[in-house]
Amino acid sequence: MNVFNVFKFFTFLKASCTSCMLLVVSLYLPADAGVDATATIRESAAVLLLYHHGRDQAPPDLYDAIDYTAYAVDAAFYEAGIEVMLPYIRSATDDFSSETLQQVCEDAGVRWALTVYTTYGNDRLSWRFSVYDAVDACIRVSETFWTPLYVGLATDGSIDSSVERLIQHYHGSFFSSEFDGNVAVSIPQTFIAPEDGIEVFFGDTNGVSAGIVHDHKLTAPLFLFVEGVPVFGTAVKPGYWEHPFEISVGVTEKPVSLAKPLKKMRHAAGVMTDIRGIPTTPVKYGAGFEYRLYPVLDRWFFKTGYSMWQEALPLNPDRGRLYQELRFGTGLYLLPDRTFPFRALAGTGVSVVFVNGTVNFLADPLWFGAEYHFSRFALISEVRLPSVFTYSRHAFGGGEAPDFGYSVSFGILLKW
């Protein structure tokens, strides 16, 4: 394609502000008969078709970015030696289907098709570039990106990076097959998710992107898999821990449910109830709150807290004591997997207790706890064995109280 055609293509897209278009760049099968087509395929371009969802809701300053997705793919593949040809084909259908791509390839007499799909919603712009194989009726390579509101050159740079990754995958996967001797199936696997914004990869995050969940659902393009073989994948959402999963029976038409992702913790705040006991003294009940800061996400934290607890004397309830405690400490999760919902932890700390006009200091040489984590909150419990190390121990029991005791707490922790 010469410079005039590239400019004409870009101008055409700018002038065609339709609500939906789909871009398909297809590669001609070689004309050399009697030679393995897969091994000798000639990389020459064919048909262009663009699909976009949500353009009417996008702000005007995103129009250029939306158009640039198609221009960037065109230019990048041209530089890689893939010539793009007229005519352009426009479609008002929904997201591309296998039948649509198959028909386009048959009409053009080609095997390979490159699709570009863009969507705008929830103040985010996303795009998906995929390479379709009309012979095996599957998506061979896919690249997906979802990011906050785009403006300016940062948008163009992200689009260019996506195209570069697509070309790298294209060169690395077109001329090899993992299905020799096996039964291959091509099924648009559906995923059901508890929230939007989750990107699904087949393999790890360096694998093939199946797309991003919208409206709690994602239907992956038609990738090729070995029939009945378990498929491993990874669910990813910004600000949350990656969640690996397995489709044990292989890809099928049955939807797969994704787990709710666990939010990465930098800060947390909780409320707790306390049950306190010191030998020879009545049991004390109270409540408090705490704040945590995690220098290492979901691993190690500092915390501070404040609590109030009441001691009701059985024989003289009117003479109950009110205790106020200010705590400082640190804690560490003991399990290595930060995505596992159940967690054990231990730590140490010190406290300042105010009661009856006296100030008392407590030390927690060791405390330990257990937590069960959901996406944005956790149920927590904690056991302390505080030691009194001041000269005011009588304030805890009306006499020479022992310098040890226990504290059991239960509560809820909010994470962000």
C-alpha positions as CSV (number, residue, x, y, z in Angstrom):
1,M,0.0,0.0,0.0
2,N,1.4,3.4,-0.9
3,V,1.2,6.6,1.2
4,F,-1.9,7.8,-0.6
5,N,-3.8,4.6,0.1
6,V,-2.8,4.7,3.8
7,F,-4.1,8.3,4.0
8,K,-7.2,7.4,2.0
9,F,-7.9,4.6,4.5
10,F,-7.5,6.8,7.5
11,T,-9.7,9.5,5.9
12,F,-12.3,6.9,5.1
13,L,-12.5,5.8,8.8
14,K,-12.7,9.4,10.1
15,A,-15.6,10.1,7.7
16,S,-17.4,6.8,8.6
17,C,-18.7,7.5,12.1
18,T,-21.0,4.6,12.1
19,S,-22.1,3.0,15.3
20,C,-20.4,-0.3,14.4
21,M,-17.7,-1.6,12.0
22,L,-15.4,-4.6,11.9
23,L,-11.8,-4.7,10.5
24,V,-10.6,-7.8,8.9
25,V,-7.2,-8.1,7.2
26,S,-6.8,-11.5,5.5
27,L,-3.8,-13.2,4.0
28,Y,-3.9,-14.9,0.5
29,L,-3.3,-18.5,0.1
30,P,-0.4,-19.2,-2.2
31,A,-1.2,-19.8,-5.8
32,D,1.5,-22.5,-6.1
33,A,-0.5,-25.7,-6.5
34,G,0.8,-29.0,-5.1
35,V,2.8,-27.3,-2.3
36,D,1.7,-27.4,1.4
37,A,-0.2,-24.2,1.8
38,T,0.4,-23.9,5.5
39,A,4.2,-24.0,5.0
40,T,4.4,-21.7,2.0
41,I,1.7,-19.1,2.7
42,R,2.4,-15.7,1.1
43,E,1.7,-12.8,3.5
44,S,-0.3,-10.4,1.3
45,A,-3.3,-8.4,2.5
46,A,-6.9,-8.7,1.4
47,V,-10.1,-7.3,3.0
48,L,-10.7,-4.6,5.6
49,L,-13.7,-4.5,7.9
50,L,-14.1,-2.6,11.3
51,Y,-16.5,-3.2,14.2
52,H,-16.9,-0.7,17.0
53,H,-19.3,-0.8,20.0
54,G,-20.3,2.2,22.1
55,R,-18.9,4.9,19.9
56,D,-22.0,7.0,20.3
57,Q,-21.4,7.1,24.0
58,A,-17.7,8.0,23.8
59,P,-16.5,11.6,24.3
60,P,-15.4,13.4,21.1
61,D,-11.8,13.4,22.1
62,L,-11.8,9.6,21.9
63,Y,-12.9,9.5,18.3
64,D,-9.3,9.8,17.0
65,A,-8.1,7.1,19.3
66,I,-10.9,4.8,18.1
67,D,-10.0,5.4,14.5
68,Y,-6.3,5.0,15.2
69,T,-6.8,1.4,16.3
70,A,-7.5,0.5,12.6
71,Y,-4.9,2.8,11.3
72,A,-2.2,1.3,13.6
73,V,-3.0,-2.2,12.6
74,D,-2.9,-1.3,8.9
75,A,0.4,0.6,9.2
76,A,2.1,-2.1,11.4
77,F,1.3,-5.0,9.2
78,Y,2.3,-2.9,6.1
79,E,5.7,-2.4,7.7
80,A,5.9,-6.1,8.4
81,G,5.5,-6.8,4.7
82,I,1.8,-7.5,4.6
83,E,0.2,-5.4,1.9
84,V,-3.4,-4.1,2.5
85,M,-5.7,-3.9,-0.5
86,L,-9.0,-2.3,-1.4
87,P,-11.9,-2.6,-1.3
88,Y,-13.0,-2.0,2.3
89,I,-15.9,-3.9,3.6
90,R,-18.2,-2.4,6.3
91,S,-20.5,-4.4,8.5
92,A,-23.2,-3.4,10.9
93,T,-23.4,-6.7,12.7
94,D,-22.5,-7.4,16.3
95,D,-19.0,-8.7,17.3
96,F,-17.5,-10.9,14.6
97,S,-18.6,-14.5,14.4
98,S,-16.9,-17.6,12.9
99,E,-19.5,-17.7,10.2
100,T,-18.9,-14.1,9.2
101,L,-15.2,-14.5,9.1
102,Q,-15.5,-17.8,7.2
103,Q,-17.7,-16.3,4.6
104,V,-15.3,-13.3,4.2
105,C,-12.4,-15.6,3.7
106,E,-14.2,-17.8,1.2
107,D,-15.3,-14.7,-0.8
108,A,-11.8,-13.4,-0.9
109,G,-10.2,-16.8,-1.5
110,V,-7.9,-16.5,1.5
111,R,-7.1,-18.5,4.7
112,W,-6.0,-16.0,7.3
113,A,-8.0,-13.0,8.7
114,L,-7.0,-10.3,11.2
115,T,-9.9,-8.8,13.2
116,V,-10.0,-5.6,15.1
117,Y,-12.8,-5.0,17.6
118,T,-13.1,-1.9,19.8
119,T,-15.6,-1.0,22.5
120,Y,-16.2,1.9,24.8
121,G,-18.1,1.7,28.1
122,N,-17.8,2.6,31.8
123,D,-15.4,5.4,30.9
124,R,-12.9,2.9,29.4
125,L,-11.8,2.2,25.9
126,S,-10.7,-1.4,25.0
127,W,-9.7,-3.2,21.9
128,R,-9.1,-6.7,20.7
129,F,-7.0,-7.8,17.8
130,S,-7.2,-11.4,16.6
131,V,-5.9,-13.6,13.9
132,Y,-8.4,-16.1,12.4
133,D,-7.6,-19.3,10.6
134,A,-10.4,-20.1,8.1
135,V,-9.0,-23.6,7.4
136,D,-9.1,-24.8,11.1
137,A,-12.0,-22.3,11.9
138,C,-10.4,-20.9,15.0
139,I,-8.6,-17.9,16.4
140,R,-4.9,-18.5,16.4
141,V,-3.6,-15.3,18.1
142,S,-5.3,-12.6,20.1
143,E,-4.3,-9.4,21.9
144,T,-6.6,-7.5,24.2
145,F,-6.1,-4.3,26.1
146,W,-8.4,-2.4,28.5
147,T,-7.4,0.8,30.2
148,P,-8.9,4.0,31.7
149,L,-10.0,6.9,29.6
150,Y,-7.6,7.6,26.8
151,V,-6.5,11.0,25.5
152,G,-3.4,12.2,23.6
153,L,-0.3,10.3,22.7
154,A,-0.5,7.8,25.6
155,T,-3.4,6.2,23.8
156,D,-1.6,5.9,20.5
157,G,1.5,4.3,22.3
158,S,-0.7,1.7,24.0
159,I,-2.3,0.8,20.7
160,D,1.0,0.5,19.0
161,S,2.3,-1.8,21.7
162,S,-0.7,-4.0,21.3
163,V,-0.1,-4.3,17.6
164,E,3.5,-5.1,18.1
165,R,2.7,-7.9,20.5
166,L,0.1,-9.2,18.0
167,I,2.7,-9.3,15.2
168,Q,5.2,-11.1,17.5
169,H,2.6,-13.8,18.3
170,Y,1.7,-13.9,14.6
171,H,5.3,-14.7,13.5
172,G,5.7,-17.2,16.4
173,S,2.5,-19.2,15.9
174,F,1.4,-19.2,12.2
175,F,3.6,-22.0,10.9
176,S,3.4,-24.5,13.8
177,S,0.7,-26.8,15.0
178,E,0.2,-28.5,18.3
179,F,-2.6,-30.7,17.0
180,D,-0.8,-33.3,14.8
181,G,-2.3,-36.7,15.6
182,N,-4.9,-35.3,18.0
183,V,-8.6,-34.4,17.6
184,A,-8.8,-30.6,17.6
185,V,-12.0,-28.7,18.6
186,S,-12.9,-25.1,18.1
187,I,-15.6,-23.9,20.5
188,P,-16.4,-20.3,21.7
189,Q,-15.9,-21.0,25.4
190,T,-18.2,-18.8,27.6
191,F,-17.1,-17.5,31.0
192,I,-19.5,-16.2,33.7
193,A,-17.9,-13.7,36.2
194,P,-19.1,-12.0,39.4
195,E,-17.9,-8.6,38.2
196,D,-16.8,-6.8,35.0
197,G,-13.3,-5.8,34.0
198,I,-11.7,-9.3,34.4
199,E,-9.4,-10.3,31.5
200,V,-9.2,-14.0,30.8
201,F,-6.0,-15.6,29.4
202,F,-5.5,-19.1,28.2
203,G,-2.3,-20.1,29.9
204,D,-0.6,-17.4,32.1
205,T,-0.7,-13.7,31.4
206,N,1.9,-14.2,28.6
207,G,-0.6,-16.6,26.9
208,V,-3.5,-15.8,24.6
209,S,-6.1,-13.3,25.7
210,A,-9.7,-14.5,25.4
211,G,-11.0,-11.0,26.1
212,I,-12.5,-8.9,29.0
213,V,-15.7,-9.6,30.9
214,H,-18.5,-7.2,30.1
215,D,-21.9,-7.5,31.8
216,H,-20.6,-10.4,33.8
217,K,-20.0,-12.5,30.7
218,L,-17.3,-13.2,28.2
219,T,-17.5,-15.4,25.1
220,A,-14.0,-16.2,24.0
221,P,-13.1,-16.3,20.3
222,L,-12.8,-19.6,18.5
223,F,-9.4,-20.8,19.6
224,L,-8.2,-24.3,18.7
225,F,-7.8,-26.9,21.6
226,V,-7.2,-30.6,21.9
227,E,-10.4,-32.3,22.6
228,G,-10.9,-33.5,26.2
229,V,-7.6,-32.2,27.4
230,P,-7.7,-29.9,30.5
231,V,-7.2,-26.2,29.8
232,F,-5.4,-23.9,32.2
233,G,-6.1,-20.2,32.3
234,T,-5.6,-17.0,34.4
235,A,-8.1,-14.4,35.3
236,V,-6.7,-10.9,35.8
237,K,-8.1,-7.5,36.9
238,P,-6.2,-4.4,37.7
239,G,-5.8,-3.9,41.5
240,Y,-6.6,-7.6,42.2
241,W,-4.5,-10.8,42.5
242,E,-4.3,-13.0,39.5
243,H,-6.5,-16.1,39.8
244,P,-5.4,-19.3,37.9
245,F,-8.2,-21.7,36.9
246,E,-8.6,-25.0,35.1
247,I,-11.2,-26.3,32.8
248,S,-10.8,-29.9,33.7
249,V,-12.9,-31.4,30.9
250,G,-11.4,-29.1,28.2
251,V,-13.4,-26.5,26.3
252,T,-17.1,-27.2,25.9
253,E,-20.2,-25.3,25.2
254,K,-20.9,-25.3,29.0
255,P,-20.2,-21.9,30.6
256,V,-17.3,-21.8,33.1
257,S,-17.8,-19.7,36.3
258,L,-14.9,-17.5,37.4
259,A,-14.1,-16.9,41.1
260,K,-14.5,-13.4,42.5
261,P,-11.0,-11.9,42.5
262,L,-9.3,-10.9,45.7
263,K,-8.4,-7.3,46.0
264,K,-4.8,-6.4,46.7
265,M,-4.5,-4.9,50.2
266,R,-2.5,-1.7,50.8
267,H,-4.8,-0.4,53.5
268,A,-7.4,-2.0,55.7
269,A,-9.6,-1.0,58.6
270,G,-11.6,-3.2,60.9
271,V,-14.0,-3.3,63.9
272,M,-13.7,-6.0,66.5
273,T,-15.3,-7.3,69.7
274,D,-13.1,-8.3,72.7
275,I,-13.2,-10.9,75.4
276,R,-10.5,-10.4,78.0
277,G,-9.4,-12.4,80.9
278,I,-6.8,-12.1,83.7
279,P,-6.6,-14.8,86.3
280,T,-8.3,-13.9,89.6
281,T,-10.3,-11.0,87.9
282,P,-13.7,-10.9,86.2
283,V,-14.0,-11.4,82.5
284,K,-14.0,-8.1,80.5
285,Y,-16.0,-7.3,77.4
286,G,-15.4,-4.5,74.9
287,A,-15.1,-3.4,71.3
288,G,-12.6,-1.4,69.2
289,F,-11.3,-0.6,65.8
290,E,-7.9,-0.8,64.0
291,Y,-6.1,0.4,60.9
292,R,-3.5,-1.5,59.0
293,L,-0.8,-0.4,56.5
294,Y,0.8,-3.1,54.3
295,P,4.3,-2.2,53.1
296,V,4.2,-5.6,51.4
297,L,0.8,-6.2,49.8
298,D,-1.2,-8.9,51.6
299,R,2.0,-10.1,53.4
300,W,3.3,-7.8,56.1
301,F,1.6,-4.9,57.9
302,F,1.8,-2.4,60.7
303,K,-1.3,-1.7,62.7
304,T,-2.7,0.7,65.3
305,G,-5.9,0.4,67.2
306,Y,-8.1,1.7,70.0
307,S,-10.5,-0.3,72.1
308,M,-12.7,0.2,75.2
309,W,-13.6,-2.7,77.5
310,Q,-15.7,-2.9,80.7
311,E,-15.1,-5.0,83.8
312,A,-18.4,-5.6,85.7
313,L,-17.7,-6.7,89.3
314,P,-20.2,-9.5,90.1
315,L,-20.9,-8.4,93.7
316,N,-20.8,-4.7,93.0
317,P,-21.9,-4.0,89.4
318,D,-22.0,-0.3,89.9
319,R,-18.2,-0.3,90.6
320,G,-17.3,-1.6,87.2
321,R,-14.1,-0.3,85.6
322,L,-13.8,1.2,82.1
323,Y,-10.5,0.4,80.3
324,Q,-9.2,2.3,77.3
325,E,-6.4,0.7,75.3
326,L,-4.2,2.2,72.5
327,R,-2.3,-0.5,70.6
328,F,0.6,-0.6,68.2
329,G,2.0,-3.7,66.5
330,T,3.0,-5.6,63.4
331,G,1.8,-8.8,61.8
332,L,2.8,-11.3,59.1
333,Y,0.8,-13.8,57.0
334,L,2.3,-17.2,57.4
335,L,1.0,-18.8,54.1
336,P,2.8,-18.0,50.9
337,D,-0.3,-18.0,48.6
338,R,-1.8,-14.5,48.8
339,T,-4.8,-15.5,46.7
340,F,-5.9,-18.3,49.1
341,P,-9.0,-17.0,51.1
342,F,-8.0,-18.7,54.4
343,R,-4.9,-17.1,56.0
344,A,-3.0,-17.7,59.3
345,L,-1.0,-14.9,60.7
346,A,1.1,-14.0,63.7
347,G,2.7,-10.8,65.2
348,T,3.8,-8.8,68.1
349,G,2.9,-5.4,69.7
350,V,2.6,-3.2,72.7
351,S,-0.4,-1.4,74.3
352,V,-1.1,1.5,76.6
353,V,-4.1,1.0,78.9
354,F,-5.8,3.8,80.8
355,V,-7.9,2.9,83.9
356,N,-8.9,4.6,87.1
357,G,-6.5,7.4,86.4
358,T,-3.5,5.2,86.0
359,V,-1.4,4.4,82.9
360,N,-0.4,0.7,82.3
361,F,1.7,-0.8,79.6
362,L,1.1,-4.2,78.1
363,A,3.4,-6.2,75.8
364,D,2.3,-8.8,73.3
365,P,5.4,-11.0,72.8
366,L,3.3,-13.1,70.4
367,W,-0.2,-12.9,69.1
368,F,-1.7,-15.1,66.4
369,G,-4.9,-15.1,64.3
370,A,-6.9,-16.5,61.5
371,E,-8.8,-14.7,58.7
372,Y,-11.1,-15.7,55.8
373,H,-10.9,-13.3,52.9
374,F,-13.5,-12.3,50.4
375,S,-13.0,-9.8,47.5
376,R,-13.2,-6.6,49.5
377,F,-13.5,-7.6,53.1
378,A,-12.4,-10.4,55.5
379,L,-13.7,-12.1,58.6
380,I,-10.9,-11.9,61.3
381,S,-10.1,-13.4,64.7
382,E,-7.1,-12.9,67.0
383,V,-5.8,-14.3,70.2
384,R,-3.4,-12.3,72.4
385,L,-1.4,-13.3,75.5
386,P,-0.6,-9.9,76.9
387,S,1.9,-9.4,79.7
388,V,1.7,-6.5,82.2
389,F,5.0,-4.8,82.7
390,T,4.2,-1.7,84.8
391,Y,3.9,-1.2,88.6
392,S,0.2,-0.6,88.3
393,R,-0.9,-4.2,88.0
394,H,-3.3,-3.7,90.9
395,A,-5.5,-1.6,88.6
396,F,-6.3,-4.7,86.6
397,G,-7.7,-6.7,89.6
398,G,-7.9,-4.6,92.7
399,G,-4.8,-6.2,94.1
400,E,-1.6,-7.9,93.0
401,A,-2.9,-9.3,89.8
402,P,-0.8,-11.7,87.8
403,D,1.3,-10.2,84.9
404,F,-0.3,-12.3,82.2
405,G,-3.8,-13.0,80.7
406,Y,-5.6,-13.5,77.4
407,S,-7.6,-11.6,74.9
408,V,-9.8,-13.1,72.2
409,S,-11.2,-10.8,69.4
410,F,-13.5,-11.3,66.4
411,G,-14.4,-8.8,63.7
412,I,-14.6,-7.7,60.1
413,L,-11.9,-6.0,58.0
414,L,-12.5,-3.7,55.0
415,K,-9.8,-3.7,52.4
416,W,-8.6,-1.1,49.8
